[in-house]
């Protein structure tokens, strides 16, 4: 199916005013978006609550664009991770992809880009604080991606997506490297000694509702710890962090 036919399927029935077009241009400029079809971009901001409350514009919402944009976003993120993390297994890529294309990741970007100000909501959704709801913001981010893909093609959409996906990927990578000391220690030990660290619970202190766990980790003949944690997993991470710092 040709792109022109795609656009006709996705287009709403609501014409935009000169004032609205000026607002759309102002939205695009700092993001480097170069839309040719501003009716398509305008449709991306129309939440279903608007079309539900209006017979005249019953098809004028962004759900189909959101569906399309979700796939384009997923493809761009997956392709980047495939190249960027060539030494990692599929499971590692899947976890980071899920994090960077999630509602939790997209909603703050939507606010930063000013999408909350561009939303067209029904009266009920407007009154209930819809402009600040993470789900609505994230869905609109995907709808804008879908609209840009239809308007300007995959390469332009990918360039836009990677502007916010790459920083999100780097943030997750740094967080994982900083927090998952157990994995880092295991990789280091296996590479050097062909062995694995062994974690041991030394003791627990405190009442059941506020217990502290003391763990130590054994690497070959050396023992690091014990160190405290609010639960076993936290104490194991602390023990691994201690072992890494001592070994380095």
FIBA-859483 format. One record per atom (N, C-alpha, C, CB): x, y, z; residue in one letter. Coordinates in steps of 0.1 Angstrom, whole numbers, plus 5000, padded with zeros to 4 digits. Glycine has a CB too. Example, Ala and Ser with C-alpha at 12.3 -4.5 7.8 and 13.67 -1.06 7.14 Angstrom:
! residues 2
513249435078A
512349555078A
513249675078A
511349555090A
512849785071S
513749895071S
512950005079S
514149945057S
! end
This chain:
! residues 248
500849885000X
500050005000X
500950125000X
499150005012X
500550224991X
501350344990X
501150435002X
501050424978X
502250525005X
502150615017X
500950705016X
503450695017X
500550755004X
499450845003X
498150775008X
499250884988X
497950645005X
496750575010X
496850565025X
496650445003X
498050535030X
498150535045X
497750655051X
499650505049X
498150775046X
497750905051X
496250925051X
498451015044X
495650885041X
494150905040X
493450815050X
493650865026X
493950695053X
493350615063X
493550675077X
494050475063X
494650725080X
494950775093X
494450925096X
496450775096X
494150995085X
493751135087X
492451145094X
493651205073X
492251245102X
490951275109X
490151365100X
491251345123X
489051425106X
488151505098X
488151645103X
486751445098X
489151685112X
489151815118X
490151905112X
489351805133X
489752015106X
490652105100X
491352195110X
489952195089X
492552235108X
493252315118X
493252465114X
494752265119X
493152545125X
493152685123X
494552745121X
492452755135X
494652865117X
495952925115X
496752935129X
495853065110X
495952955140X
496552965153X
497152835157X
495553015163X
496352725154X
496752595158X
498052555149X
495652485155X
498052595137X
499152565128X
500452635134X
498952605114X
500252755138X
501352825144X
501952755156X
500952975147X
501052705165X
501452625177X
502152505173X
500152595185X
501652435162X
502352315157X
503752345152X
501452245147X
503852455145X
505152495140X
506152525152X
505052615131X
505652585162X
506452625174X
506852495181X
505652715183X
505952395181X
506252265187X
507452195180X
505052175188X
507352195167X
508352125158X
509752185158X
507852125144X
509752315159X
511052385157X
512152345166X
510852535158X
511952345179X
513052305188X
513452155187X
512752345202X
512552075182X
512751935181X
513351895167X
511451855183X
513451995158X
513951965145X
513051885136X
515251895147X
511751875140X
510751805132X
510351885120X
509551765140X
510351825108X
509951905096X
508751835089X
511151905086X
507651865095X
506351805089X
505951885077X
505251815100X
505451805067X
504751865056X
503251875058X
505151785043X
502751765064X
501351755066X
500951785081X
500851615062X
500551905084X
500251945097X
498951895103X
500352095099X
498051855094X
496851795098X
497151655104X
495851775086X
498151585099X
498551455104X
499151475118X
499551385094X
500051575119X
500651605132X
499551645142X
501751715131X
498651725138X
497551765147X
496751645152X
496651865140X
496551555143X
495751435147X
496451355158X
495551345135X
497751355158X
498551285168X
498351335182X
500051295165X
497851455183X
497651515197X
496151495202X
497951665197X
495351435193X
493951425197X
493651295205X
493051435185X
493351305217X
493051185226X
491651135223X
493251225241X
491451015225X
490150955222X
489051015230X
490150805225X
489351075242X
488251145250X
487651255242X
488851195263X
488451325233X
487851425225X
486851375214X
489051505217X
487351265207X
486451215197X
485151145203X
487151105188X
485351095215X
484151025222X
483151125226X
484650955235X
483451255228X
482551355232X
482051435220X
483151445242X
482451405208X
482051485196X
481651395185X
483151575192X
480351395181X
479951315169X
480551365156X
478351335168X
480851495155X
481451545143X
482851495141X
481451695143X
483551465152X
484951425151X
485151285157X
485851525157X
484151195154X
484251065161X
485450975157X
482950985158X
486051005145X
487150935141X
488451015143X
487050895126X
488351125149X
489451215151X
490251195164X
489051365150X
490951085164X
491851055176X
493150985171X
491050965186X
494050975181X
495450935177X
495750785179X
496451015185X
494650705182X
494950565186X
495650485174X
493650495189X
495250505162X
495850435151X
497350485149X
495050455138X
497550615150X
498950665149X
499750605161X
498950815149X
499150595172X
499850545184X
500350405181X
499050555197X
499350325176X
499650185172X
500850175163X
498450115166X
500850255153X
501950255143X
503250305149X
501550345131X
503150415157X
504350475163X
505050385173X
504050605170X
504250305180X
504750205189X
505750105182X
503650125196X
505350065170X
506149965163X
507450035157X
505349905151X
507250155152X
508450225147X
509450255158X
507950365140X
508950295170X
509750315181X
510550195185X
508950375193X
509750085186X
510349955190X
511449915180X
509349845191X
511249925167X
512249895157X
513449975158X
511649905143X
513350105160X
514450195161X
515250165173X
514050345161X
514650145184X
515350115197X
516049975195X
514350105208X
515349875190X
515949745188X
517149745179X
514949645183X
517049815168X
518149825159X
519349895165X
517749905146X
519149995172X
520250065179X
520949975189X
519850195186X
520149905197X
520749815208X
521449695201X
519549765217X
520949645190X
521649535183X
523049575179X
520849495171X
523249695174X
524549745170X
525349785182X
524449865160X
524749855192X
525449915203X
525949805213X
524550015210X
525249695215X
525549595225X
525849465218X
524449585235X
526849465209X
527049355200X
527549225208X
528149385190X
528049255220X
528549135229X
527549085238X
529849185236X
526349145239X
525349105248X
524349005242X
524649225254X
523748925251X
522748825247X
521448895245X
522648715258X
520548825238X
519148875235X
518448925248X
518348775228X
518548855259X
517848895271X
518249025276X
518148785281X
519549065275X
520049195279X
519449305271X
521649195278X
519449275258X
518849375248X
517349395251X
519049335234X
516649285254X
515249295256X
514849375268X
514649155257X
515649355279X
515449425291X
515649575290X
516349375302X
516649615283X
516949765281X
515949825272X
518349785276X
515549745261X
514549795252X
513249825259X
514349705240X
512849725267X
511549745275X
511649865284X
511249615283X
512749895289X
512850005299X
512750145291X
514150005306X
513450155280X
513550285273X
512350315264X
514750285264X
511550215261X
510250245254X
509050235262X
510150155242X
509250235275X
508150215285X
507450345287X
508650155298X
506250345293X
505450465297X
506250545307X
504150425303X
506950475316X
507750545326X
508850625319X
508350445336X
509450585308X
510550655302X
510050755292X
511450555294X
508950735286X
508350825276X
507650945281X
507450755266X
506950925292X
506151035298X
507051165302X
505450985310X
508151145308X
508951265312X
509451335299X
510151225320X
509851255289X
510251315276X
509151395270X
510751205266X
507951345271X
506751415265X
506551545272X
505451335267X
506751555285X
506651675292X
507751775288X
506651655308X
508951725287X
510151805283X
509851865269X
511351725283X
509251795260X
508951835247X
507751925246X
508851715238X
506951935256X
505852025256X
504551955250X
506052145248X
504551825250X
503351755244X
502151775253X
503651605243X
502351795266X
501151815275X
500351945270X
501651835289X
501052045265X
500452165261X
499752155248X
501452285260X
500152055240X
499552035226X
498351945226X
500651995217X
498151865237X
497051765237X
495751835235X
497151695250X
494851755228X
493451795226X
492651685233X
493051805211X
492051725244X
491351635253X
489851665253X
491951635267X
489051565257X
487651585260X
487551655273X
486851445260X
486351715275X
486151795287X
486351715300X
484751855287X
485851595300X
485951515312X
487451475315X
485251385310X
488151445305X
489651405307X
490351535311X
490151345294X
490051645305X
490751775309X
490551805323X
490151885300X
489251785328X
488951815342X
489651715352X
487451815344X
489951595347X
490551495356X
492051495356X
489951355353X
492651595349X
494051605349X
494751525339X
494651575362X
494051505327X
494651425317X
495951465311X
493651415306X
496251595311X
497451645306X
498651605313X
497451795305X
498551555325X
499651515333X
499751365335X
499751585346X
498751285329X
498751145331X
499851075322X
497351085327X
500650995328X
501750935321X
501350855309X
502550845330X
500250775310X
499750695299X
499350775287X
498550605304X
498650885289X
498250975278X
499451035272X
497251085283X
500451085280X
501651145275X
502451055266X
502451205286X
502650925272X
503450825265X
502750785252X
503650705273X
501450765252X
500750735240X
500850845229X
499250705243X
500850965233X
500951075224X
502351085218X
500551205231X
503351055226X
504751045220X
504750945209X
505751005232X
504150825211X
504150725200X
503350775188X
503550595206X
502250845191X
501350895180X
502150995171X
500150955185X
502951075177X
503751175170X
504751105161X
504451275180X
505350995167X
506350915159X
505650855147X
506950805168X
504450795149X
503650735138X
503350845128X
502350675143X
502950965132X
502651065122X
503951105114X
502051185129X
505051115121X
506251155115X
506751055105X
507351195125X
506550925109X
506950815100X
506150825087X
506650685106X
504850855088X
503950865076X
504350985068X
502450865080X
504651095075X
504951215068X
506251225061X
504851335078X
507351175068X
508651195063X
509451065061X
509351285073X
508950955065X
509650825062X
510350775075X
510550845051X
510950655074X
511550585085X
512850655090X
511850445082X
513650695081X
514950755085X
514750885093X
515750785072X
513850965089X
513551085097X
512951055110X
512551185089X
512050955111X
511450915124X
512550855133X
510350815121X
513450775127X
514450705135X
515450815141X
515250615126X
515750915133X
516651025138X
516051095150X
516951125127X
514751125149X
513951185160X
513951095172X
512551215156X
513650965170X
513550875181X
514850855189X
513150735176X
515950845181X
517250825188X
517750935196X
518350795177X
517151055194X
517551175202X
517251155217X
516851295197X
516051085219X
515751055233X
515950915237X
514351095236X
516050825228X
516350685231X
517750655235X
515950585220X
518750715228X
520150695232X
520450745246X
521050765222X
520050865250X
520350905264X
519650805274X
519851045266X
518450755271X
517750665280X
518550535281X
516350645275X
519050485269X
519850365269X
521150375278X
520250325255X
521750495276X
523050515284X
522750525299X
523750645279X
521650585302X
521250595316X
520950455322X
519950675318X
520250365315X
520050235320X
521250155321X
518950155311X
522150165311X
523450095311X
524250135323X
524150115298X
524350265325X
525150305337X
524550265350X
525250465337X
523250265351X
522550225363X
522850075366X
521050245362X
522749995355X
522949855356X
524349825360X
522549775344X
525349895354X
526749875357X
527049915371X
527649955347X
526350015376X
526550065390X
525949985401X
526150205391X
524749925397X
524049855408X
524249705408X
522549885406X
524449645397X
524549505396X
525949455399X
523949445383X
526349475411X
527749435415X
527949285414X
528149495429X
526849205417X
526949065417X
527349015403X
525649005421X
526749065393X
527049025379X
528449065375X
526049085369X
528849185379X
530149235376X
531249145383X
530349375380X
530949115395X
531949025403X
532048885396X
531549015418X
530848835393X
530848695387X
531648695374X
529448655385X
531448795365X
532148805353X
533648815355X
531648925345X
534048895365X
535448915368X
536048785373X
535649025378X
535448715382X
535948595388X
536048485378X
535148555400X
534948465370X
534948365360X
536048385349X
533548355353X
536248505346X
537248535335X
538648505341X
537148675331X
538848545353X
540248525359X
540548395364X
540348625370X
539548335372X
539848205379X
538948095375X
539648225394X
538048115365X
537148005361X
536347955373X
537947895354X
535948045382X
535248005394X
534048095395X
536148015406X
533248075406X
532148165408X
532148205423X
530748095405X
531748335426X
531648375440X
530548295447X
531348525440X
530748285460X
529848205469X
529448295480X
530448075474X
528048325481X
527548415491X
527048335503X
526448495485X
527348385515X
527048315528X
526348415537X
528248255534X
525248365543X
524648445553X
525348425567X
523048405554X
525848525572X
526648515585X
525748525597X
527648625586X
524848625597X
523848645608X
522748735604X
524648695621X
521748745613X
520648835611X
520448905625X
519348775606X
520049035624X
519849105636X
518449185635X
520949205639X
517849205647X
516649295647X
515349205646X
516649385635X
514249275649X
512949205649X
512549165635X
511849295655X
511549085633X
511049035620X
510749145611X
509948945622X
510149255616X
509649365607X
510749465603X
508549435614X
511949445610X
513049535607X
514349465608X
512949665616X
514449365601X
515649275602X
516849325593X
515249125599X
518049305598X
519249335590X
519949205588X
520149435598X
520349185575X
521049065571X
522549095569X
520449005558X
523449005573X
524849025572X
525348915562X
525549025585X
525848955551X
526348855541X
527848875538X
525548865528X
528448765535X
529848775530X
529948695517X
530848715541X
530948725509X
531148655497X
532548595497X
530948745485X
532648465493X
533848395492X
534348385478X
533748255499X
535548435475X
536148425462X
537448345463X
536348565455X
537348225459X
538548135461X
538748115476X
539848195454X
539948155481X
540348135495X
540048265503X
541748095496X
539648375496X
539448495503X
537948525506X
539948615494X
537748585517X
536348615521X
536248775523X
535948545535X
535148825517X
534848975518X
533548995526X
534849035504X
533649075536X
532549095545X
532749035559X
531249035539X
531649025566X
530249045563X
529849195562X
529348975573X
528849225554X
528249355553X
526749355555X
528649425539X
526149455560X
524749455563X
523849495551X
524449545574X
522549455551X
521549495541X
520249475547X
521749415528X
519249545541X
517849535546X
517249395542X
516949645540X
517749335532X
517349195528X
518649125522X
516249205518X
518448995519X
519548915515X
520148975502X
519148775513X
519249015492X
519749055480X
520549185481X
518549085470X
520149275489X
520849405491X
522149375498X
520049495500X
522249285508X
523449255514X
524449185505X
523149165527X
523949095496X
524749035486X
525449135477X
523948925478X
524649235473X
525149335464X
526249415471X
524049435459X
526049445483X
527049515491X
528349435493X
526449555504X
528149305495X
529349215496X
530049215483X
528849075501X
529349205472X
530049205459X
530749335456X
528949175448X
530049445460X
530649575458X
531949585466X
529749695462X
531949535478X
533149535487X
534249455481X
532849485501X
533949335476X
534849245470X
535549315457X
534249115466X
534749375449X
535249445437X
536249555440X
534149495429X
535849635450X
536749745454X
538049695460X
536049835465X
537949585468X
539249525473X
540049465463X
538849415484X
539449395453X
540149325443X
540849425433X
539249235435X
540249545431X
540749645422X
541949725429X
539749745418X
! end
